[in-house]
Amino acid sequence: MSVTSSDTLDIGQLYQAHQPWLQGWLKRQLGCRSLAADLSHDTFVQVLAGNAVDDIREPRAWLLVIARRVLFNFWRRRDLEQAYLEVLASLPEPLAPSEEERALVFEALAQLDQALAEVSPRARQVFLLSQLEQLTYAQIAEQLQISPMTVRRDMHAAISACCQLQP
């Protein structure tokens, strides 16, 4: 199905024509029908948010690009949650947070991960070395073989991205 600039394809038609195919593709990637259904719907939510249905020449290729992003974000969030749960499992019971606290931490980690995805890989690494490893700017500069001024600029970029987070 090819759409030119003179044709318009509404979202409903796009959904009816391609959702079963997209869900099948996602099922092959995930091995789970219910997750595939959820992520195919998330993909179409992204389509709705983009409002760029006109001028699509290859709807399936376009949907695959969006679905791959949704899938990547799903995997990244799942890995982040799994790492957090592994740390929790190693804590003594009295130190383990409640389910509500866990949900809040998951959400905060996901937001932080999303904010840091907006900066360069080096800025992300500088931020993580500073915050997780507690390294000074001089130590970070030495470890990454960059100038302290570059460390400051990268930290500024990462902190600015984090400040954009919604409370």
Secondary structure as UniProt FT lines:
FT   TURN            5..6
FT   HELIX           11..30
FT   HELIX           33..50
FT   TURN            54..55
FT   HELIX           59..90
FT   HELIX           93..95
FT   HELIX           99..116
FT   TURN            117..118
FT   HELIX           121..131
FT   HELIX           137..144
FT   HELIX           148..163
//
